[in-house]
C-alpha cells in the first residue's frame, strides 16, 4: 500500500483522496506501481489547479460574460466534486466559491455600468432634443441648419435606449428638425418672391436712370438720381443672376450724367482746390495751439481760426475728410482740456475721491496692524494671507492717490 498527505492506494489498487468528510474513492489502478497511481491522479489535480488559475485570470482581465464564466465554474466544480483527483480538493472548492462571488460582483458592476451608460445616453439625447427644439425657432438659417446636422451625427454616435424612450426622444428630435426645415423653406420661398419684386422695381429704376443720363439740368437731375438711389436701396436685392447686371446698368447711367456734369464744374473744382490750400493753412495754424497750456487763450485762438474756416467755401470731396480731421483733432484736444479742468475743480468729485482714499488708507493701516499681530503670535499662515490682502488694498490706495493728484490734492 502507498500513500501521501492527500491520498493513498490500497492493496486492491483502489485510489482514495482525503477530504474533510473522510476518504473518497478516486478510481482504481491496475497497471504500474501505487506510486504511479498517486502521481497520475495528482497530475489531474494539478490540471484542475491550472484550469482554475486560467479561469480566474480570464475573469479578472477579459470581458468574459458572467454566463460563460458560470458555465466554466460549474464544469470544473463537477470534476472536483467527482473526486477524480488527489490533492486539496477543499482548497479548489474555496477558490471556486470565491470565483463565483467575483463573477457575481463583476456582473453587478457591469449591470451598474450599463445603467450608468444608459442614463448618460438618455441625458445626452435629452440635451440634443432640447437644443434641437430651441434651434427649430431660429432664424439663423445657415448656422442653425449646420448645427442640426451636427446634432444628427452626435445622435447616431450615442447608444440606443429602450425602444419606447428612444422612439419618444427621436420623435421630438425629428419633429424639431422638420419644423425648422418647414420654416426655412417658407422663408426662402418668401425671399424668392421678394427678390422677384425687387427685380421688377429695379428694372423700372434702370430705365429711368438711362433716360436721364443725357440731361443737362444738373441740379434737378442730380437730385432725382439721389431719389432713384434711395429707391434702389429700399427695393432690396434681386436674384443673384440679375442683381449685378441691373446695378451695372444703373450705375453706368449715373456715371454718364455725372461725368458730363464734372466737365461743367471744372471751374468750380479749381476754386475748391484753392479753398483746400486756405483750409490746410488754417489747420496748421490751429495745430499750433496745442498743447493747451492756457485754456482761455486756446479757446479764443481756435474760435478765431474757426470763424475764418467757416468763411471759406467747399474743398474737393476726396480731401475733405483729411483736412477737417485735423481741425477736429484740435477741437477734441481743447474739449478734453475743458473736461479735465472741470474734473479738477469739481468739489463733489474731489470729495468722493478723498473719501475713497481715506477709507482705503484706514483699511491698509488696519491690515498692516493685523499682519504685525499675527507675526508676533507666530501665526505665519494667517500673516501671509493678510499680507496678500494688504498688497491688493495698497494697490487700490495707490491708484486712488494718483486719481486724487488730478484735483491738485
WOTAGI-V204948 format. One record per pair of residues at least 12 apart in sequence whose ideal C-beta (glycine too) atoms are under 8 Angstrom apart, sorted by the first residue. I is the first residue (numbers start at 1). J is the second residue. D is the distance in whole Angstrom. If there is no record, write none. Layout:
# WOTAGI-V204948
i: (I/I)
j: (J/J)
d: (D/D)
This chain:
# WOTAGI-V204948
i: (1/2/2/2/2/2/3/4/4/4/5/6/6/6/6/6/6/7/7/7/7/7/7/8/8/9/9/9/9/12/13/13/13/13/13/14/14/14/15/15/15/15/15/15/15/17/17/17/17/17/17/19/19/19/20/24/25/26/26/26/26/26/27/27/38/41/41/41/42/42/42/44/44/44/45/45/45/45/46/47/48/48/48/48/48/48/49/49/51/52/52/52/52/52/55/55/55/55/55/56/56/56/59/59/59/59/60/66/66/66/66/66/69/69/69/70/70/73/73/73/73/76/76/77/77/80/80/80/117/118/118/121/121/121/121/122/122/122/124/124/125/125/125/125/125/125/126/128/128/128/128/129/129/129/129/131/131/132/132/132/132/132/132/133/133/135/135/135/135/135/136/136/136/136/136/138/139/141/141/141/144/145/145/148/148/148/151/152/155/155/192/194/195/195/195/195/196/196/197/197/198/198/198/198/199/199/199/199/201/201/202/202/202/202/202/202/203/205/205/205/205/205/206/206/206/206/208/209/209/209/209/209/209/210/210/212/212/212/212/213/213/213/213/214/214/215/216/218/218/221/222/222/222/225/225/225/228/229/232/269/271/272/272/272/272/273/273/275/275/275/275/276/276/276/276/278/279/279/279/279/280/282/282/282/282/282/283/283/283/283/285/286/286/286/286/286/286/286/287/287/287/289/289/289/289/289/290/290/291/292/292/292/295/295/295/295/298/298/299/302/302/302/305/306/309/340/343/343/344/344/344/349/350/350/350/353/353/353/353/353/354/354/356/357/357/357/357/360/360/360/360/361/363/363/364/364/364/364/367/367/367/367/368/370/371/371/371/371/374)
j: (34/33/34/35/37/38/38/38/42/86/18/18/42/45/86/87/88/26/38/41/42/86/87/23/38/29/34/37/38/28/28/29/30/34/37/27/28/29/27/28/29/37/38/41/86/41/83/85/86/87/89/83/89/90/90/83/83/41/83/84/85/86/41/84/86/84/85/86/85/86/87/84/85/86/85/86/87/89/87/85/76/79/80/85/87/92/87/92/76/76/92/95/96/99/69/72/73/76/99/95/99/102/99/102/103/106/102/103/104/106/107/110/99/103/106/100/103/96/99/100/103/92/96/93/96/92/93/96/159/159/161/158/159/160/161/161/165/169/154/158/155/158/161/166/169/173/169/151/154/155/173/169/172/173/176/147/151/148/151/172/173/176/177/172/176/147/148/151/176/180/176/177/179/180/183/180/187/184/187/188/180/180/184/176/177/180/173/177/170/173/239/236/236/237/238/239/238/239/235/236/235/236/237/238/238/239/242/246/231/235/232/235/238/242/246/250/246/228/231/232/235/250/246/249/250/253/228/225/228/249/250/253/254/249/253/224/225/253/257/253/254/256/257/256/257/257/260/261/264/257/257/258/261/254/257/258/250/254/250/316/313/313/314/315/316/315/316/312/313/314/315/315/316/319/323/312/309/312/315/323/323/305/308/309/312/327/323/326/327/330/305/301/302/305/306/326/327/330/326/329/330/301/302/305/330/334/330/333/333/333/334/337/334/337/338/341/334/337/334/330/331/334/327/327/327/406/406/407/406/407/408/407/404/407/409/400/403/404/407/409/404/409/400/397/400/401/404/393/396/397/400/397/393/397/390/393/394/397/386/389/390/393/390/386/383/386/387/390/386)
d: (7/7/3/5/8/6/8/6/8/8/8/6/8/8/5/5/6/7/6/7/8/4/8/8/8/6/4/5/6/8/5/5/6/8/7/8/5/8/5/7/6/5/7/6/7/7/5/7/5/7/6/7/6/6/6/4/7/5/6/6/7/6/7/6/6/7/5/4/7/5/6/6/4/8/4/6/3/8/7/8/6/6/6/6/8/6/8/7/6/6/6/5/7/7/7/5/7/7/7/7/6/8/6/6/6/7/8/5/7/7/4/8/8/5/8/7/6/6/6/6/7/8/6/7/5/5/6/7/6/7/6/5/5/8/6/6/7/8/8/6/7/6/7/8/5/8/7/5/6/6/6/5/5/5/7/8/6/6/6/8/5/4/6/7/5/6/6/8/7/6/4/7/4/5/8/7/8/5/7/8/6/7/7/8/6/6/8/8/8/7/8/6/7/6/5/5/8/7/8/8/5/4/6/5/4/6/5/7/7/4/6/6/6/8/5/7/7/5/6/6/7/6/6/5/5/7/6/7/6/8/5/4/6/7/4/6/7/7/6/4/7/4/5/7/8/6/7/5/7/6/8/8/7/6/7/8/8/8/7/7/7/7/5/5/5/8/6/5/5/6/5/4/6/5/7/5/6/6/6/5/6/5/6/5/8/8/6/4/5/8/6/8/6/5/8/7/6/4/7/8/6/5/6/8/6/7/6/6/8/6/6/4/8/6/6/6/5/7/6/6/7/6/8/8/7/8/7/8/6/6/6/7/8/4/7/7/6/5/6/8/7/7/5/7/5/6/5/6/6/4/5/6/5/8/7/5/6/5/6/6/4/6/6/5/5/5/5/6/6)
